[in-house]
Amino acid sequence: MDNWFTSIPFAEKLLTAPYKLTVVGTLRKNKKEIPTEVAEINKDRKLYTSMFAYSEKLTLVSYKLKSTKHFFYCLPCMR
């Protein structure tokens, strides 16, 4: 999904019954669901690095492509 439709609550809803769908999508950096710790650490990270944040059902991946460009991905946790 693209960043307009992707959100943490929406991804969690799609993972549960009756849908049981796997969600992979990008998130906008200003979404309130993104932890502030992740957003603050991104400023000082090296280029082309990834950072992961885990919850019970989802994984948030932050990838730094350029000095001013960060990508946030929402992925299901694999068990």
N, CA, C and O atoms as a Tripos MOL2 file, in Angstrom:
@<TRIPOS>MOLECULE
protein
  316   315    79     0     0
PROTEIN
NO_CHARGES

@<TRIPOS>ATOM
      1 N           0.8380   -1.1800    0.0000 N.3       1 MET1
      2 CA          0.0000    0.0000    0.0000 C.3       1 MET1
      3 C           0.8810    1.2390    0.0000 C.2       1 MET1
      4 O           2.0250    1.1940    0.4520 O.2       1 MET1
      5 N           0.3620    2.3200   -0.4950 N.am      2 ASP2
      6 CA          1.1360    3.5540   -0.4750 C.3       2 ASP2
      7 C           0.9270    4.2860    0.8470 C.2       2 ASP2
      8 O           0.0980    3.8820    1.6630 O.2       2 ASP2
      9 N           1.6790    5.3600    1.0540 N.am      3 ASN3
     10 CA          1.6790    6.0400    2.3460 C.3       3 ASN3
     11 C           0.4010    6.8160    2.6380 C.2       3 ASN3
     12 O           0.1990    7.2400    3.7760 O.2       3 ASN3
     13 N          -0.4540    7.0130    1.6670 N.am      4 TRP4
     14 CA         -1.7130    7.7170    1.9330 C.3       4 TRP4
     15 C          -2.6800    6.8190    2.7120 C.2       4 TRP4
     16 O          -3.3970    7.2980    3.5910 O.2       4 TRP4
     17 N          -2.7010    5.5390    2.3990 N.am      5 PHE5
     18 CA         -3.6470    4.6110    3.0080 C.3       5 PHE5
     19 C          -3.0790    3.8170    4.1740 C.2       5 PHE5
     20 O          -3.8410    3.3280    5.0080 O.2       5 PHE5
     21 N          -1.7720    3.6780    4.2540 N.am      6 THR6
     22 CA         -1.1650    2.8360    5.2820 C.3       6 THR6
     23 C          -1.1410    3.5390    6.6250 C.2       6 THR6
     24 O          -0.7320    4.6960    6.7240 O.2       6 THR6
     25 N          -1.5760    2.8410    7.6490 N.am      7 SER7
     26 CA         -1.4550    3.3030    9.0320 C.3       7 SER7
     27 C          -1.3320    2.0600    9.9110 C.2       7 SER7
     28 O          -1.7240    0.9640    9.5100 O.2       7 SER7
     29 N          -0.7910    2.2400   11.0970 N.am      8 ILE8
     30 CA         -0.6090    1.1180   12.0150 C.3       8 ILE8
     31 C          -1.9640    0.5050   12.4050 C.2       8 ILE8
     32 O          -2.1100   -0.7160   12.3350 O.2       8 ILE8
     33 N          -2.9600    1.3110   12.8140 N.am      9 PRO9
     34 CA         -4.2560    0.7030   13.1720 C.3       9 PRO9
     35 C          -4.9120   -0.0440   12.0000 C.2       9 PRO9
     36 O          -5.5120   -1.1010   12.1970 O.2       9 PRO9
     37 N          -4.7980    0.4990   10.7940 N.am     10 PHE10
     38 CA         -5.3870   -0.1580    9.6250 C.3      10 PHE10
     39 C          -4.6790   -1.4780    9.3330 C.2      10 PHE10
     40 O          -5.3320   -2.4690    9.0050 O.2      10 PHE10
     41 N          -3.3600   -1.5010    9.4480 N.am     11 ALA11
     42 CA         -2.5980   -2.7340    9.2250 C.3      11 ALA11
     43 C          -2.9610   -3.7900   10.2620 C.2      11 ALA11
     44 O          -3.1130   -4.9640    9.9250 O.2      11 ALA11
     45 N          -3.1030   -3.3790   11.5280 N.am     12 GLU12
     46 CA         -3.4870   -4.3290   12.5780 C.3      12 GLU12
     47 C          -4.8820   -4.8900   12.3350 C.2      12 GLU12
     48 O          -5.1310   -6.0690   12.5860 O.2      12 GLU12
     49 N          -5.7880   -4.0530   11.8490 N.am     13 LYS13
     50 CA         -7.1460   -4.5150   11.5700 C.3      13 LYS13
     51 C          -7.1550   -5.5430   10.4350 C.2      13 LYS13
     52 O          -7.8730   -6.5410   10.5060 O.2      13 LYS13
     53 N          -6.3640   -5.3020    9.3970 N.am     14 LEU14
     54 CA         -6.3280   -6.2330    8.2670 C.3      14 LEU14
     55 C          -5.6780   -7.5660    8.6230 C.2      14 LEU14
     56 O          -5.9390   -8.5750    7.9680 O.2      14 LEU14
     57 N          -4.8280   -7.5810    9.6610 N.am     15 LEU15
     58 CA         -4.1790   -8.8270   10.0770 C.3      15 LEU15
     59 C          -5.1110   -9.7530   10.8550 C.2      15 LEU15
     60 O          -4.8540  -10.9540   10.9480 O.2      15 LEU15
     61 N          -6.1920   -9.2040   11.4140 N.am     16 THR16
     62 CA         -7.1040  -10.0020   12.2330 C.3      16 THR16
     63 C          -8.2410  -10.5750   11.3860 C.2      16 THR16
     64 O          -8.4280  -10.2040   10.2270 O.2      16 THR16
     65 N          -8.9890  -11.4840   11.9980 N.am     17 ALA17
     66 CA        -10.1490  -12.0800   11.3280 C.3      17 ALA17
     67 C         -11.2000  -11.0000   11.1210 C.2      17 ALA17
     68 O         -11.2680  -10.0940   11.9510 O.2      17 ALA17
     69 N         -11.9890  -11.0250   10.1250 N.am     18 PRO18
     70 CA        -12.1410  -12.0390    9.0900 C.3      18 PRO18
     71 C         -11.1980  -11.8440    7.9020 C.2      18 PRO18
     72 O         -11.2030  -12.6600    6.9800 O.2      18 PRO18
     73 N         -10.3840  -10.7750    7.9030 N.am     19 TYR19
     74 CA         -9.5450  -10.4730    6.7370 C.3      19 TYR19
     75 C          -8.3040  -11.3640    6.6550 C.2      19 TYR19
     76 O          -8.0710  -12.0210    5.6410 O.2      19 TYR19
     77 N          -7.5140  -11.3810    7.7240 N.am     20 LYS20
     78 CA         -6.2620  -12.1540    7.7940 C.3      20 LYS20
     79 C          -5.3670  -11.8940    6.5830 C.2      20 LYS20
     80 O          -4.8740  -12.8230    5.9430 O.2      20 LYS20
     81 N          -5.1690  -10.6070    6.2850 N.am     21 LEU21
     82 CA         -4.3410  -10.1960    5.1570 C.3      21 LEU21
     83 C          -2.9800   -9.7210    5.6390 C.2      21 LEU21
     84 O          -2.8720   -9.0910    6.6910 O.2      21 LEU21
     85 N          -1.9560  -10.0210    4.8770 N.am     22 THR22
     86 CA         -0.6210   -9.5160    5.1530 C.3      22 THR22
     87 C          -0.5110   -8.1160    4.5610 C.2      22 THR22
     88 O          -0.9270   -7.8830    3.4260 O.2      22 THR22
     89 N           0.0430   -7.1950    5.3210 N.am     23 VAL23
     90 CA          0.1430   -5.8040    4.8980 C.3      23 VAL23
     91 C           1.6060   -5.3980    4.8110 C.2      23 VAL23
     92 O           2.3730   -5.5920    5.7540 O.2      23 VAL23
     93 N           1.9810   -4.8390    3.6810 N.am     24 VAL24
     94 CA          3.2960   -4.2250    3.5190 C.3      24 VAL24
     95 C           3.0450   -2.8640    2.8990 C.2      24 VAL24
     96 O           2.4340   -2.7680    1.8350 O.2      24 VAL24
     97 N           3.5130   -1.8060    3.5600 N.am     25 GLY25
     98 CA          3.2720   -0.4800    3.0270 C.3      25 GLY25
     99 C           4.1990    0.5550    3.6150 C.2      25 GLY25
    100 O           4.8140    0.3390    4.6600 O.2      25 GLY25
    101 N           4.2920    1.6730    2.9400 N.am     26 THR26
    102 CA          5.0970    2.7830    3.4370 C.3      26 THR26
    103 C           4.2230    3.6850    4.2970 C.2      26 THR26
    104 O           3.0120    3.7750    4.0970 O.2      26 THR26
    105 N           4.8540    4.3440    5.2500 N.am     27 LEU27
    106 CA          4.1550    5.2640    6.1490 C.3      27 LEU27
    107 C           4.6950    6.6720    5.9670 C.2      27 LEU27
    108 O           5.8780    6.8560    5.6830 O.2      27 LEU27
    109 N           3.8420    7.6500    6.1280 N.am     28 ARG28
    110 CA          4.3040    9.0350    6.1420 C.3      28 ARG28
    111 C           5.0240    9.2960    7.4530 C.2      28 ARG28
    112 O           4.6370    8.7620    8.4930 O.2      28 ARG28
    113 N           6.0670   10.1120    7.4120 N.am     29 LYS29
    114 CA          6.8760   10.3350    8.6110 C.3      29 LYS29
    115 C           6.1380   11.1270    9.6870 C.2      29 LYS29
    116 O           6.5590   11.1200   10.8430 O.2      29 LYS29
    117 N           5.0540   11.8040    9.3360 N.am     30 ASN30
    118 CA          4.3180   12.5890   10.3280 C.3      30 ASN30
    119 C           3.1560   11.8260   10.9590 C.2      30 ASN30
    120 O           2.3430   12.4260   11.6620 O.2      30 ASN30
    121 N           3.0600   10.5250   10.7240 N.am     31 LYS31
    122 CA          2.0020    9.7260   11.3540 C.3      31 LYS31
    123 C           2.2290    9.6670   12.8560 C.2      31 LYS31
    124 O           3.3590    9.4910   13.3120 O.2      31 LYS31
    125 N           1.1660    9.8110   13.6180 N.am     32 LYS32
    126 CA          1.2940    9.8270   15.0780 C.3      32 LYS32
    127 C           1.6570    8.4590   15.6400 C.2      32 LYS32
    128 O           2.1080    8.3660   16.7820 O.2      32 LYS32
    129 N           1.4710    7.3970   14.8590 N.am     33 GLU33
    130 CA          1.7870    6.0530   15.3400 C.3      33 GLU33
    131 C           3.2860    5.7620   15.3380 C.2      33 GLU33
    132 O           3.7250    4.8210   15.9980 O.2      33 GLU33
    133 N           4.0780    6.5450   14.6150 N.am     34 ILE34
    134 CA          5.5250    6.3300   14.5750 C.3      34 ILE34
    135 C           6.1100    6.8370   15.8810 C.2      34 ILE34
    136 O           5.9030    7.9990   16.2310 O.2      34 ILE34
    137 N           6.8340    5.9990   16.6100 N.am     35 PRO35
    138 CA          7.4030    6.4230   17.8990 C.3      35 PRO35
    139 C           8.3490    7.6110   17.7310 C.2      35 PRO35
    140 O           9.1100    7.6770   16.7660 O.2      35 PRO35
    141 N           8.2940    8.5370   18.6700 N.am     36 THR36
    142 CA          9.1530    9.7240   18.5890 C.3      36 THR36
    143 C          10.6240    9.3540   18.6850 C.2      36 THR36
    144 O          11.4710   10.0500   18.1250 O.2      36 THR36
    145 N          10.9420    8.2690   19.3860 N.am     37 GLU37
    146 CA         12.3340    7.8290   19.4910 C.3      37 GLU37
    147 C          12.9020    7.4960   18.1160 C.2      37 GLU37
    148 O          14.0590    7.7990   17.8260 O.2      37 GLU37
    149 N          12.0940    6.8810   17.2820 N.am     38 VAL38
    150 CA         12.5440    6.5140   15.9390 C.3      38 VAL38
    151 C          12.7640    7.7670   15.1030 C.2      38 VAL38
    152 O          13.7680    7.8700   14.3970 O.2      38 VAL38
    153 N          11.8540    8.7070   15.1720 N.am     39 ALA39
    154 CA         11.9780    9.9310   14.3840 C.3      39 ALA39
    155 C          13.1760   10.7690   14.8220 C.2      39 ALA39
    156 O          13.8460   11.3610   13.9760 O.2      39 ALA39
    157 N          13.4610   10.8340   16.1180 N.am     40 GLU40
    158 CA         14.5730   11.6410   16.6130 C.3      40 GLU40
    159 C          15.9210   11.0200   16.2770 C.2      40 GLU40
    160 O          16.8640   11.7400   15.9490 O.2      40 GLU40
    161 N          16.0280    9.7100   16.3510 N.am     41 ILE41
    162 CA         17.2940    9.0370   16.0650 C.3      41 ILE41
    163 C          17.6400    9.1470   14.5840 C.2      41 ILE41
    164 O          18.8180    9.1260   14.2290 O.2      41 ILE41
    165 N          16.6530    9.2630   13.7260 N.am     42 ASN42
    166 CA         16.8950    9.3100   12.2870 C.3      42 ASN42
    167 C          17.7750   10.4740   11.8670 C.2      42 ASN42
    168 O          18.4610   10.3770   10.8500 O.2      42 ASN42
    169 N          17.7800   11.5550   12.6050 N.am     43 LYS43
    170 CA         18.5390   12.7410   12.2140 C.3      43 LYS43
    171 C          20.0380   12.4780   12.1710 C.2      43 LYS43
    172 O          20.7340   13.0450   11.3300 O.2      43 LYS43
    173 N          20.5440   11.6360   13.0510 N.am     44 ASP44
    174 CA         21.9830   11.4190   13.1720 C.3      44 ASP44
    175 C          22.4620   10.0920   12.5910 C.2      44 ASP44
    176 O          23.6300    9.7390   12.7570 O.2      44 ASP44
    177 N          21.6080    9.3660   11.9300 N.am     45 ARG45
    178 CA         22.0000    8.0610   11.3980 C.3      45 ARG45
    179 C          22.8050    8.1900   10.1160 C.2      45 ARG45
    180 O          22.6910    9.1790    9.3910 O.2      45 ARG45
    181 N          23.6190    7.1760    9.8470 N.am     46 LYS46
    182 CA         24.3810    7.1210    8.6050 C.3      46 LYS46
    183 C          23.4510    6.7720    7.4490 C.2      46 LYS46
    184 O          22.3830    6.1920    7.6420 O.2      46 LYS46
    185 N          23.8800    7.1380    6.2430 N.am     47 LEU47
    186 CA         23.1010    6.8270    5.0490 C.3      47 LEU47
    187 C          23.0510    5.3230    4.8090 C.2      47 LEU47
    188 O          23.9680    4.5910    5.1800 O.2      47 LEU47
    189 N          21.9760    4.8800    4.1880 N.am     48 TYR48
    190 CA         21.7550    3.4880    3.7880 C.3      48 TYR48
    191 C          21.7090    2.5240    4.9710 C.2      48 TYR48
    192 O          22.0960    1.3630    4.8450 O.2      48 TYR48
    193 N          21.2380    3.0050    6.1160 N.am     49 THR49
    194 CA         21.0840    2.1380    7.2750 C.3      49 THR49
    195 C          19.6060    1.9340    7.5660 C.2      49 THR49
    196 O          18.7640    2.7490    7.1890 O.2      49 THR49
    197 N          19.3100    0.8430    8.2370 N.am     50 SER50
    198 CA         17.9360    0.5240    8.6230 C.3      50 SER50
    199 C          17.8350    0.4440   10.1320 C.2      50 SER50
    200 O          18.7960    0.0950   10.8180 O.2      50 SER50
    201 N          16.6580    0.7720   10.6380 N.am     51 MET51
    202 CA         16.3770    0.6570   12.0580 C.3      51 MET51
    203 C          15.0100   -0.0180   12.1840 C.2      51 MET51
    204 O          14.0970    0.2610   11.4070 O.2      51 MET51
    205 N          14.8820   -0.9020   13.1620 N.am     52 PHE52
    206 CA         13.6670   -1.6940   13.3080 C.3      52 PHE52
    207 C          13.0180   -1.4280   14.6540 C.2      52 PHE52
    208 O          13.7040   -1.2910   15.6670 O.2      52 PHE52
    209 N          11.6890   -1.3540   14.6630 N.am     53 ALA53
    210 CA         10.9040   -1.2590   15.8920 C.3      53 ALA53
    211 C           9.8360   -2.3470   15.8040 C.2      53 ALA53
    212 O           9.1830   -2.5100   14.7730 O.2      53 ALA53
    213 N           9.6700   -3.0770   16.8850 N.am     54 TYR54
    214 CA          8.7690   -4.2310   16.8850 C.3      54 TYR54
    215 C           7.6120   -4.0260   17.8510 C.2      54 TYR54
    216 O           7.7760   -3.4570   18.9300 O.2      54 TYR54
    217 N           6.4440   -4.4990   17.4450 N.am     55 SER55
    218 CA          5.3050   -4.6220   18.3480 C.3      55 SER55
    219 C           4.8760   -6.0880   18.2910 C.2      55 SER55
    220 O           5.5520   -6.9150   17.6790 O.2      55 SER55
    221 N           3.7720   -6.3960   18.9200 N.am     56 GLU56
    222 CA          3.3230   -7.7920   18.9460 C.3      56 GLU56
    223 C           2.9990   -8.3170   17.5490 C.2      56 GLU56
    224 O           3.2970   -9.4690   17.2340 O.2      56 GLU56
    225 N           2.3930   -7.4820   16.7140 N.am     57 LYS57
    226 CA          1.9380   -7.9420   15.4060 C.3      57 LYS57
    227 C           2.7000   -7.3460   14.2270 C.2      57 LYS57
    228 O           2.7160   -7.9310   13.1440 O.2      57 LYS57
    229 N           3.3340   -6.1870   14.4250 N.am     58 LEU58
    230 CA          3.9310   -5.4730   13.3000 C.3      58 LEU58
    231 C           5.3910   -5.1270   13.5370 C.2      58 LEU58
    232 O           5.8620   -5.0570   14.6720 O.2      58 LEU58
    233 N           6.0860   -4.9160   12.4380 N.am     59 THR59
    234 CA          7.4600   -4.4340   12.4630 C.3      59 THR59
    235 C           7.4980   -3.1180   11.7010 C.2      59 THR59
    236 O           6.9570   -3.0200   10.6000 O.2      59 THR59
    237 N           8.1290   -2.1140   12.2770 N.am     60 LEU60
    238 CA          8.3190   -0.8260   11.6220 C.3      60 LEU60
    239 C           9.7800   -0.7370   11.2180 C.2      60 LEU60
    240 O          10.6690   -0.8700   12.0600 O.2      60 LEU60
    241 N          10.0310   -0.5140    9.9420 N.am     61 VAL61
    242 CA         11.3930   -0.4000    9.4290 C.3      61 VAL61
    243 C          11.6020    1.0290    8.9570 C.2      61 VAL61
    244 O          10.8040    1.5630    8.1860 O.2      61 VAL61
    245 N          12.6790    1.6420    9.4270 N.am     62 SER62
    246 CA         13.0650    2.9760    8.9880 C.3      62 SER62
    247 C          14.3420    2.8420    8.1790 C.2      62 SER62
    248 O          15.3420    2.3260    8.6780 O.2      62 SER62
    249 N          14.3180    3.2990    6.9390 N.am     63 TYR63
    250 CA         15.4780    3.2160    6.0550 C.3      63 TYR63
    251 C          15.8850    4.6240    5.6620 C.2      63 TYR63
    252 O          15.0560    5.4050    5.1940 O.2      63 TYR63
    253 N          17.1510    4.9520    5.8490 N.am     64 LYS64
    254 CA         17.6410    6.2910    5.5250 C.3      64 LYS64
    255 C          18.3110    6.2530    4.1590 C.2      64 LYS64
    256 O          19.3940    5.6890    4.0070 O.2      64 LYS64
    257 N          17.6650    6.8530    3.1700 N.am     65 LEU65
    258 CA         18.1520    6.8400    1.8000 C.3      65 LEU65
    259 C          19.0520    8.0350    1.4990 C.2      65 LEU65
    260 O          20.0870    7.8940    0.8480 O.2      65 LEU65
    261 N          18.6510    9.2090    1.9780 N.am     66 LYS66
    262 CA         19.4260   10.4360    1.7860 C.3      66 LYS66
    263 C          19.5190   11.1400    3.1270 C.2      66 LYS66
    264 O          18.8930   10.7190    4.1010 O.2      66 LYS66
    265 N          20.2990   12.2100    3.1800 N.am     67 SER67
    266 CA         20.4530   12.9090    4.4550 C.3      67 SER67
    267 C          19.1370   13.5070    4.9360 C.2      67 SER67
    268 O          18.9500   13.6940    6.1380 O.2      67 SER67
    269 N          18.2360   13.8070    4.0290 N.am     68 THR68
    270 CA         16.9470   14.3850    4.4170 C.3      68 THR68
    271 C          15.7720   13.4640    4.1090 C.2      68 THR68
    272 O          14.6230   13.8540    4.3160 O.2      68 THR68
    273 N          16.0270   12.2630    3.6260 N.am     69 LYS69
    274 CA         14.9520   11.3710    3.1980 C.3      69 LYS69
    275 C          14.9760   10.0700    3.9890 C.2      69 LYS69
    276 O          15.9680    9.3400    3.9800 O.2      69 LYS69
    277 N          13.8640    9.7890    4.6780 N.am     70 HIS70
    278 CA         13.7040    8.5410    5.4220 C.3      70 HIS70
    279 C          12.4530    7.8410    4.9170 C.2      70 HIS70
    280 O          11.4410    8.4810    4.6300 O.2      70 HIS70
    281 N          12.5330    6.5420    4.8130 N.am     71 PHE71
    282 CA         11.3710    5.7490    4.4550 C.3      71 PHE71
    283 C          10.9640    4.9090    5.6500 C.2      71 PHE71
    284 O          11.8100    4.3090    6.3130 O.2      71 PHE71
    285 N           9.6760    4.8680    5.9230 N.am     72 PHE72
    286 CA          9.1380    4.0370    6.9890 C.3      72 PHE72
    287 C           8.2580    2.9690    6.3540 C.2      72 PHE72
    288 O           7.3530    3.2790    5.5800 O.2      72 PHE72
    289 N           8.5270    1.7130    6.6850 N.am     73 TYR73
    290 CA          7.7670    0.5900    6.1630 C.3      73 TYR73
    291 C           7.0710   -0.1260    7.3030 C.2      73 TYR73
    292 O           7.6370   -0.2970    8.3830 O.2      73 TYR73
    293 N           5.8610   -0.5350    7.0590 N.am     74 CYS74
    294 CA          5.0780   -1.3010    8.0220 C.3      74 CYS74
    295 C           4.9730   -2.7240    7.4900 C.2      74 CYS74
    296 O           4.4750   -2.9510    6.3870 O.2      74 CYS74
    297 N           5.4500   -3.6840    8.2910 N.am     75 LEU75
    298 CA          5.4630   -5.0860    7.8780 C.3      75 LEU75
    299 C           4.8520   -5.9550    8.9660 C.2      75 LEU75
    300 O           4.9150   -5.5970   10.1420 O.2      75 LEU75
    301 N           4.2620   -7.0890    8.6010 N.am     76 PRO76
    302 CA          3.7790   -8.0070    9.6440 C.3      76 PRO76
    303 C           4.9530   -8.7260   10.2910 C.2      76 PRO76
    304 O           5.9680   -8.9690    9.6390 O.2      76 PRO76
    305 N           4.8230   -9.0650   11.5620 N.am     77 CYS77
    306 CA          5.8510   -9.8600   12.2440 C.3      77 CYS77
    307 C           5.7340  -11.2960   11.7730 C.2      77 CYS77
    308 O           4.6420  -11.8620   11.7420 O.2      77 CYS77
    309 N           6.8440  -11.8720   11.4120 N.am     78 MET78
    310 CA          6.8570  -13.2670   10.9700 C.3      78 MET78
    311 C           7.2530  -14.1510   12.1390 C.2      78 MET78
    312 O           8.1680  -13.8170   12.8910 O.2      78 MET78
    313 N           6.5790  -15.2570   12.2930 N.am     79 ARG79
    314 CA          6.8750  -16.1810   13.3950 C.3      79 ARG79
    315 C           7.2570  -17.5160   12.8600 C.2      79 ARG79
    316 O           7.5430  -18.4310   13.6310 O.2      79 ARG79
@<TRIPOS>BOND
     1     1     2 1
     2     2     3 1
     3     3     4 2
     4     3     5 am
     5     5     6 1
     6     6     7 1
     7     7     8 2
     8     7     9 am
     9     9    10 1
    10    10    11 1
    11    11    12 2
    12    11    13 am
    13    13    14 1
    14    14    15 1
    15    15    16 2
    16    15    17 am
    17    17    18 1
    18    18    19 1
    19    19    20 2
    20    19    21 am
    21    21    22 1
    22    22    23 1
    23    23    24 2
    24    23    25 am
    25    25    26 1
    26    26    27 1
    27    27    28 2
    28    27    29 am
    29    29    30 1
    30    30    31 1
    31    31    32 2
    32    31    33 am
    33    33    34 1
    34    34    35 1
    35    35    36 2
    36    35    37 am
    37    37    38 1
    38    38    39 1
    39    39    40 2
    40    39    41 am
    41    41    42 1
    42    42    43 1
    43    43    44 2
    44    43    45 am
    45    45    46 1
    46    46    47 1
    47    47    48 2
    48    47    49 am
    49    49    50 1
    50    50    51 1
    51    51    52 2
    52    51    53 am
    53    53    54 1
    54    54    55 1
    55    55    56 2
    56    55    57 am
    57    57    58 1
    58    58    59 1
    59    59    60 2
    60    59    61 am
    61    61    62 1
    62    62    63 1
    63    63    64 2
    64    63    65 am
    65    65    66 1
    66    66    67 1
    67    67    68 2
    68    67    69 am
    69    69    70 1
    70    70    71 1
    71    71    72 2
    72    71    73 am
    73    73    74 1
    74    74    75 1
    75    75    76 2
    76    75    77 am
    77    77    78 1
    78    78    79 1
    79    79    80 2
    80    79    81 am
    81    81    82 1
    82    82    83 1
    83    83    84 2
    84    83    85 am
    85    85    86 1
    86    86    87 1
    87    87    88 2
    88    87    89 am
    89    89    90 1
    90    90    91 1
    91    91    92 2
    92    91    93 am
    93    93    94 1
    94    94    95 1
    95    95    96 2
    96    95    97 am
    97    97    98 1
    98    98    99 1
    99    99   100 2
   100    99   101 am
   101   101   102 1
   102   102   103 1
   103   103   104 2
   104   103   105 am
   105   105   106 1
   106   106   107 1
   107   107   108 2
   108   107   109 am
   109   109   110 1
   110   110   111 1
   111   111   112 2
   112   111   113 am
   113   113   114 1
   114   114   115 1
   115   115   116 2
   116   115   117 am
   117   117   118 1
   118   118   119 1
   119   119   120 2
   120   119   121 am
   121   121   122 1
   122   122   123 1
   123   123   124 2
   124   123   125 am
   125   125   126 1
   126   126   127 1
   127   127   128 2
   128   127   129 am
   129   129   130 1
   130   130   131 1
   131   131   132 2
   132   131   133 am
   133   133   134 1
   134   134   135 1
   135   135   136 2
   136   135   137 am
   137   137   138 1
   138   138   139 1
   139   139   140 2
   140   139   141 am
   141   141   142 1
   142   142   143 1
   143   143   144 2
   144   143   145 am
   145   145   146 1
   146   146   147 1
   147   147   148 2
   148   147   149 am
   149   149   150 1
   150   150   151 1
   151   151   152 2
   152   151   153 am
   153   153   154 1
   154   154   155 1
   155   155   156 2
   156   155   157 am
   157   157   158 1
   158   158   159 1
   159   159   160 2
   160   159   161 am
   161   161   162 1
   162   162   163 1
   163   163   164 2
   164   163   165 am
   165   165   166 1
   166   166   167 1
   167   167   168 2
   168   167   169 am
   169   169   170 1
   170   170   171 1
   171   171   172 2
   172   171   173 am
   173   173   174 1
   174   174   175 1
   175   175   176 2
   176   175   177 am
   177   177   178 1
   178   178   179 1
   179   179   180 2
   180   179   181 am
   181   181   182 1
   182   182   183 1
   183   183   184 2
   184   183   185 am
   185   185   186 1
   186   186   187 1
   187   187   188 2
   188   187   189 am
   189   189   190 1
   190   190   191 1
   191   191   192 2
   192   191   193 am
   193   193   194 1
   194   194   195 1
   195   195   196 2
   196   195   197 am
   197   197   198 1
   198   198   199 1
   199   199   200 2
   200   199   201 am
   201   201   202 1
   202   202   203 1
   203   203   204 2
   204   203   205 am
   205   205   206 1
   206   206   207 1
   207   207   208 2
   208   207   209 am
   209   209   210 1
   210   210   211 1
   211   211   212 2
   212   211   213 am
   213   213   214 1
   214   214   215 1
   215   215   216 2
   216   215   217 am
   217   217   218 1
   218   218   219 1
   219   219   220 2
   220   219   221 am
   221   221   222 1
   222   222   223 1
   223   223   224 2
   224   223   225 am
   225   225   226 1
   226   226   227 1
   227   227   228 2
   228   227   229 am
   229   229   230 1
   230   230   231 1
   231   231   232 2
   232   231   233 am
   233   233   234 1
   234   234   235 1
   235   235   236 2
   236   235   237 am
   237   237   238 1
   238   238   239 1
   239   239   240 2
   240   239   241 am
   241   241   242 1
   242   242   243 1
   243   243   244 2
   244   243   245 am
   245   245   246 1
   246   246   247 1
   247   247   248 2
   248   247   249 am
   249   249   250 1
   250   250   251 1
   251   251   252 2
   252   251   253 am
   253   253   254 1
   254   254   255 1
   255   255   256 2
   256   255   257 am
   257   257   258 1
   258   258   259 1
   259   259   260 2
   260   259   261 am
   261   261   262 1
   262   262   263 1
   263   263   264 2
   264   263   265 am
   265   265   266 1
   266   266   267 1
   267   267   268 2
   268   267   269 am
   269   269   270 1
   270   270   271 1
   271   271   272 2
   272   271   273 am
   273   273   274 1
   274   274   275 1
   275   275   276 2
   276   275   277 am
   277   277   278 1
   278   278   279 1
   279   279   280 2
   280   279   281 am
   281   281   282 1
   282   282   283 1
   283   283   284 2
   284   283   285 am
   285   285   286 1
   286   286   287 1
   287   287   288 2
   288   287   289 am
   289   289   290 1
   290   290   291 1
   291   291   292 2
   292   291   293 am
   293   293   294 1
   294   294   295 1
   295   295   296 2
   296   295   297 am
   297   297   298 1
   298   298   299 1
   299   299   300 2
   300   299   301 am
   301   301   302 1
   302   302   303 1
   303   303   304 2
   304   303   305 am
   305   305   306 1
   306   306   307 1
   307   307   308 2
   308   307   309 am
   309   309   310 1
   310   310   311 1
   311   311   312 2
   312   311   313 am
   313   313   314 1
   314   314   315 1
   315   315   316 2
@<TRIPOS>SUBSTRUCTURE
     1 MET1         2 RESIDUE 1 A MET
     2 ASP2         6 RESIDUE 1 A ASP
     3 ASN3        10 RESIDUE 1 A ASN
     4 TRP4        14 RESIDUE 1 A TRP
     5 PHE5        18 RESIDUE 1 A PHE
     6 THR6        22 RESIDUE 1 A THR
     7 SER7        26 RESIDUE 1 A SER
     8 ILE8        30 RESIDUE 1 A ILE
     9 PRO9        34 RESIDUE 1 A PRO
    10 PHE10       38 RESIDUE 1 A PHE
    11 ALA11       42 RESIDUE 1 A ALA
    12 GLU12       46 RESIDUE 1 A GLU
    13 LYS13       50 RESIDUE 1 A LYS
    14 LEU14       54 RESIDUE 1 A LEU
    15 LEU15       58 RESIDUE 1 A LEU
    16 THR16       62 RESIDUE 1 A THR
    17 ALA17       66 RESIDUE 1 A ALA
    18 PRO18       70 RESIDUE 1 A PRO
    19 TYR19       74 RESIDUE 1 A TYR
    20 LYS20       78 RESIDUE 1 A LYS
    21 LEU21       82 RESIDUE 1 A LEU
    22 THR22       86 RESIDUE 1 A THR
    23 VAL23       90 RESIDUE 1 A VAL
    24 VAL24       94 RESIDUE 1 A VAL
    25 GLY25       98 RESIDUE 1 A GLY
    26 THR26      102 RESIDUE 1 A THR
    27 LEU27      106 RESIDUE 1 A LEU
    28 ARG28      110 RESIDUE 1 A ARG
    29 LYS29      114 RESIDUE 1 A LYS
    30 ASN30      118 RESIDUE 1 A ASN
    31 LYS31      122 RESIDUE 1 A LYS
    32 LYS32      126 RESIDUE 1 A LYS
    33 GLU33      130 RESIDUE 1 A GLU
    34 ILE34      134 RESIDUE 1 A ILE
    35 PRO35      138 RESIDUE 1 A PRO
    36 THR36      142 RESIDUE 1 A THR
    37 GLU37      146 RESIDUE 1 A GLU
    38 VAL38      150 RESIDUE 1 A VAL
    39 ALA39      154 RESIDUE 1 A ALA
    40 GLU40      158 RESIDUE 1 A GLU
    41 ILE41      162 RESIDUE 1 A ILE
    42 ASN42      166 RESIDUE 1 A ASN
    43 LYS43      170 RESIDUE 1 A LYS
    44 ASP44      174 RESIDUE 1 A ASP
    45 ARG45      178 RESIDUE 1 A ARG
    46 LYS46      182 RESIDUE 1 A LYS
    47 LEU47      186 RESIDUE 1 A LEU
    48 TYR48      190 RESIDUE 1 A TYR
    49 THR49      194 RESIDUE 1 A THR
    50 SER50      198 RESIDUE 1 A SER
    51 MET51      202 RESIDUE 1 A MET
    52 PHE52      206 RESIDUE 1 A PHE
    53 ALA53      210 RESIDUE 1 A ALA
    54 TYR54      214 RESIDUE 1 A TYR
    55 SER55      218 RESIDUE 1 A SER
    56 GLU56      222 RESIDUE 1 A GLU
    57 LYS57      226 RESIDUE 1 A LYS
    58 LEU58      230 RESIDUE 1 A LEU
    59 THR59      234 RESIDUE 1 A THR
    60 LEU60      238 RESIDUE 1 A LEU
    61 VAL61      242 RESIDUE 1 A VAL
    62 SER62      246 RESIDUE 1 A SER
    63 TYR63      250 RESIDUE 1 A TYR
    64 LYS64      254 RESIDUE 1 A LYS
    65 LEU65      258 RESIDUE 1 A LEU
    66 LYS66      262 RESIDUE 1 A LYS
    67 SER67      266 RESIDUE 1 A SER
    68 THR68      270 RESIDUE 1 A THR
    69 LYS69      274 RESIDUE 1 A LYS
    70 HIS70      278 RESIDUE 1 A HIS
    71 PHE71      282 RESIDUE 1 A PHE
    72 PHE72      286 RESIDUE 1 A PHE
    73 TYR73      290 RESIDUE 1 A TYR
    74 CYS74      294 RESIDUE 1 A CYS
    75 LEU75      298 RESIDUE 1 A LEU
    76 PRO76      302 RESIDUE 1 A PRO
    77 CYS77      306 RESIDUE 1 A CYS
    78 MET78      310 RESIDUE 1 A MET
    79 ARG79      314 RESIDUE 1 A ARG
